[in-house]
Amino acid sequence: MKQIGMMIDLNRCIGCRTCVVACRNYHELFDHQTADPDNIPYYLRVESRVQGAFPDLTMDTWIRPCQHCPEPGCLDACPEGAIAKDLETGVVQIDEEKCAGCQAETGSYPEEKAKSAPCTATCPAHLNVQGYVNMAALGQFDEALKLIKKENPFPAVCGRVCHHPCEEACSRGEKDTPVAINAIKRFIADLDLDPETRHVPAIKAAKDQRVAVVGAGPAGLTCAYFLAREGYPVTVFEQLPVAGGMMAVGIPAYRLPNDILEAEIRVITDMGVDIRTDVALGDDVTIDTLREDGYDALFIASGLQLTGRLDVVGENLPGVHSSLDILKDAALGNPVELGEKVIVIGGGNAAVDAALTVKRLGAKNVSLVCLEQRGEMPAWEHEINDALEENIEIINGLGPMRFVEEDGRLAGVEFQRCTAVFDEDGGFAPAYDDCELTSMEADSAIVSISLVGEREFAEDGGIALTSAGRLWADPLTLQTRLDWVFAGGDSVHGSTSVIEAIASGKQAAASIDRYVRGLDLKAAEERDWTMAGKVFREQYDTSERVAIPRLAPEEREGNFNELEQTLTQDMVMAEAKRCLNCGCACMQSCPFGVLQFDGKAGISHKCNFCYDLITTGQKPVCAEVCLTDALTVGESELLKQEAESRGLAIIEELSRASHLYVK
Amino acid sequence: MENSKWIPTVCYQCKAECAIIARVEDGVLKEIRGNPHARGKACVKSMSGISLEYSPDRLMHPLKRVGGRGEGRFEPISWEEAMEIMTDKLQALRDSGEAHKMTASFFPHSITDPKWRFLNAYGGFLNTALPHCDSAKIVSWIKTTGGVPNHHIPPAWFTVPKGGIMILSGRHAFGGLEDAAIPRDILDAKERGAKLIVIDPMFTPDAAKADWWLPIRPGGDTALFAGMIHYIIANELYDKDFVANWIREGDFDKLTQWAADKTPEQMSPICDIPASDIRKLADECAKAPSVGVDSFKGIMLGNAMDFSHAWCIFLAITGNIDNPGGQPLPDLVPLSPVEPVPTPPDLHELGWHRTGPDRDKFEKFSFIMEPTWYEAQAIRNGDLKILMVAEANPALTEMGDFGWQQAVQEKDADGNYKLDLLVSFELFMSETAKYADLVLPDRSFFERWELLYMPWWYNYGHGVALRQPVVDAPGECRHANDVFIELGKRIVPEYFQFKDLIEYYDIELSGLDLSVEKLQEAGGHWAPGTMGFRKYEQRGGFDTPSQKVHLYWEDLEEAPWDQALPRVAPPAEYVAHAEAFPFYLVSYRTIYHAGSGQWTFNNPQLRDKVSGFHSNPLLMNPAAAGELGISEGDNVTVQSPSGDVEVAVALTERIRPDCVGLAHGFGSTVGAVATAAGGVSDNRLIADAGTTLDYQDLIGGEAHVSTRVRIVT
């Protein structure tokens, strides 16, 4: 395919915006009677960058029209198939007839449509939720999977375990109940389980630089996935015998069956990522040996594998376990001996899962005891409900004071009343009333409190630690103080969720890519995820939210069968139609933010490179009117040659698609 | 697009008046481009002209005031009634022998402007719409070369050779006001191997493209150039041929004597540029094949003529007059007179002086265009009875914290307004119109005929351009020029014997064997050929009495001070207020706005954040703001000796720590867009030049931007 592009010469662009107005006039983008400043549509804008301090300054300005990407995200995101790439010119065009403005009503809410839908804005990995939900409504599941996997390599995992903040934010919630986004995603993602229907992303041309990743959890594997897609050879080192990190050994199989995780990891290994298990950082490899082995960049996502200490008498008695060990042993099939009466200490998700797991392993009487009152518990609401459904007794407001010994092993736990969990500033600082004691008998106790990470390798390798004992990395770039070493996931951010770990891995991959290409890491553009906040539609599908099928409590006893079930195709299509399409899917997919919503016509619109002009041998309007002749139009490849012959350097930061920014 | 066509005309979104072409489809204006037969470029303001044309705020019918001045209450009247009111008042004033107490405040688009003819025939005087920002430059070039007023003619950047130097000293050349082609011409020259040097307290878009930016202290230009002159003479780097052959005998010796103590070391503390940089710049300039200098803010200070004098000297001794890349001197192509030619009133003979009651003190001084803009003062003195305003907005642009608005409301002992009649020609209701007795709906530049002939303009320096209607005017709009011609026919018919504007222009063009029709056929623009260089060689000299270049101005030896050669001290007004008002106010411009009118400030595209300039925060250097505990977005009060404004702060490294920046011209209070977008008027902070006469050289300089301020949190 031929690709027409523009060479934008920063030696000449003075940021005068003449092109912006001329473009608007030519395309008749506004109405004189109603034009008010800051609400006039535009196809291109001027960006600028000032660097340095007085008096040593530089300033660059450039224009940002549609970049006519080689692989346009908007094209993939559009549920109507209204966006196409012209074969003759490479120009990306929106078919006005096909575009439905994501079900916009003519004359409606341009500003709101132009913002990100709340689902996308809230998702830590910013999946184009509206895009895939719309595709699901139309039955385009293959397309939807492709769109999801542009941002997330573990949709089938997330479809089962994600706490889905997208649903909390969903605009439909203002009308009645949110769209069951996660269940829709799960259905789509299950295509990945079948080798016939799965989506393996295309790999770009192989690159020479090698990247090492430590930790095969969601952050590490996500980073590997995105780097592999860019063509980098990636090796992942994992200290456990299996890949998946907490997804494999921290989340019980009744939430996430092994075969699901394995299928998604297989896609990553099929993309060429080399995962080496049973390799521990600090023992088998070190930061220095990896450097010596010739890796160009390292991403540490080693997670948190150690349980913190309670500092309570009897903590080391036989019969006192950590939830981490119990979950891991259960996942790996190791024998676990607990007795009949088990007390789980802790109020988080891991505590709940430990309780549900030991129940399945045969414990008759399981209690969960935590400091927090019910409303303060860190565990997600739906997990607490799972516990209640399975007759787990939840006792709130008690803190362990002593593990009682009898015959050299645990016999019970003594608790004292917790009067406050947090201090005035909201910090964790439990206060107790030591006059009010509660004793409980137990065969085993499972302690589930905050996890900490391995630190030795970091200290030995020269990686700085935070005051909380986690690895320090720059929040924007995830670079550590060693320039070639990046860190992310729980080992940096503390215990989070799978989707946040995925977001962190993605961020690391982008940063590492910039690093090995010698680009300025700090220049990473942070997208503004301003949320569409209002629902204007009054006509919509008023169906109720689908009920997600679940195993009845009695069906769960003694087995690790999946608790929640996948929706049927009909259910998915019906549920997806409940989406109010409060934002435009294409806009949310564009990394350059060049698409706009035309409220008058009710459709998306953008720069079409003045298609009518360029196909008749004329210049696009911006190049025609440019005050300083800063814009040259031509075939992208030829422009590259021209830049070279004129001694102009290509600015990689900006030249990410079909236009060349040179200086 | 069968019914679509491109029509050549001339833009008037700013004073540059670039030749453009306008696309009209089925009678509707759609697009603008630069006219390829002229310099081929049109800027963002020009592109936004279509938003001006179709603004919902356009006035369509004549209005007559019904309440008090300033209340803004009007009733519609017919054109005939408006004509009768104006004719009666004008006739009465003229009959009383006080015609010179009438003035029209307008922008003189062209020396062919019929409003000007009316004034001369009637006996009134011209009061330009804008402060004489460039008067110092005009006077200096007349004194130096005897040339025609060298108005906005910047160096012809398209002639700069490889290695040539382009100096912008307090000049935002990329911001327009000369010609939209200038940014291209400068960057082309740079690609050819010329050097761009920007001397400015702000890091402008021009500075961003410069080979060298010198962040000078405001008012330091004269000292910088004096230091360079010293270095060039001391090291014998001057153009010896030019000095020997073309500089008046004796002048160079006097200059050498004057320059002896203007060492770079002595000048450095004044301009805050290291002595080594002054020497380096002087050395580079002296050795370069050409040096061109352009300035704007540098010639808007009380001692502006000292700088423009130093600048003339600098260019003369480096041989940069009328050479490629240096300072061009225009070549006039005279138009034919329209007989009988009216003689303008001799205001001196009539006992009028622009400084009014201060006349005795300042009698000695003359000015290039005698009357200037002290309207408020003239009204109070009883020197101004009828004021007709077109394409100007004195209610907002008159400096001195809105003294104009108060003066037009002043009444005499009998309860009558001291200003008997105030007429305002308007596209939109404006601050000025709110005070007017008659508000007359004007035609936009897309709806009228106008012959543009300003031989000293970058654009038309060597030709004429035709503005022609490209669309029909809405409602009852009439062009001010047509109204003045009709007033002329009623009051001084002997000077208005021609049928209409077209015939008037045809007569003027006849000497060039042109007509309006021929100009239309020629693409709306005509030029005789190339600009020519070193024309003084063929002519045998310059137009000065000695036919040589004059560096020493003996007529200014015995003023209250000696100004025969430039004074290098900082402007007096800066010195006087240094302690109480620690910051220099940089009243800067952008490409998006011109003047202080509704033309650009009520234009949605030029106020949109994506395509224009929305509001004007106070620019402060973070270091200076930090010392005062001011953060980004804080609201502060800016106080000057004459007024104050409240404004939000924007922090930027792009300005000197001892300066604060406020974009000029904001603060409109009329018009849907202008009022919604906000902004504050820098004019409120700037003293009326009539109140700062002591700081001025009173020949060319006017202290209208040299303001100091303090910031109160």
Interface residues (C-beta under 8 A of the other chain):
Chain A: N11 R12 I14 G15 C16 R17 T18 V20 V21 A22 R24 N25 Y26 E28 F30 H32 Q33 A35 D36 P37 D38 I40 Y42 R45 V46 V50 G52 A53 F54 P55 L57 T58 M59 D60 T61 E624 V625 L627 T628 D629
Chain B: K30 E31 I32 R33 G34 K41 A42 C43 V44 S46 M47 S48 I50 S51 Y54 S55 P56 F174 A180 P183 R184 L187 E191 F203 P205 D206 A207 A208 K209 W213 P215 I591 Y592 P604 Q605 R607 D608 K609 V610 S611 G612 H614 N621 A623 T652 E653 R654 I655 R656 P657 A672 V673 A676 A677
